[in-house]
Amino acid sequence: MPTVTIPLSKAYPWHDGDFRELKLREPTGLEFTEIPIHIRVLTLPGGERETKVDFDLAFKWAARLSGVSVGVLHTFTRNDTMALVAGVTQAIGDEAIDEKNSEG
């Protein structure tokens, strides 16, 4: 899987200067044993879907795959945080989606 690039709505400070996009590299197999994956999709009555996200884990994955500290990631706006979650899900793959635990 190639690098995932997440465009951001504003610049954020980091050691090498401000950045306006976050690049997530492909995770290694070992990282899947070091950081758990838990994103749960529920199918509700009427066919609607609800996704429950563990934001702490999303930030840990994003920090690991980007090299940017969790502290900086915590300063992201709401929209940038949601883009981060989508990017992490894309970077770690569809195995992050646990449809076997769907309810409905």
Helices and strands as residue ranges (DSSP letters): E 4-12, E 19-24, H 29-34, E 39-43, E 49-53, H 55-66, H 70-73, H 78-92, G 94-96, E 97-98, G 99-101
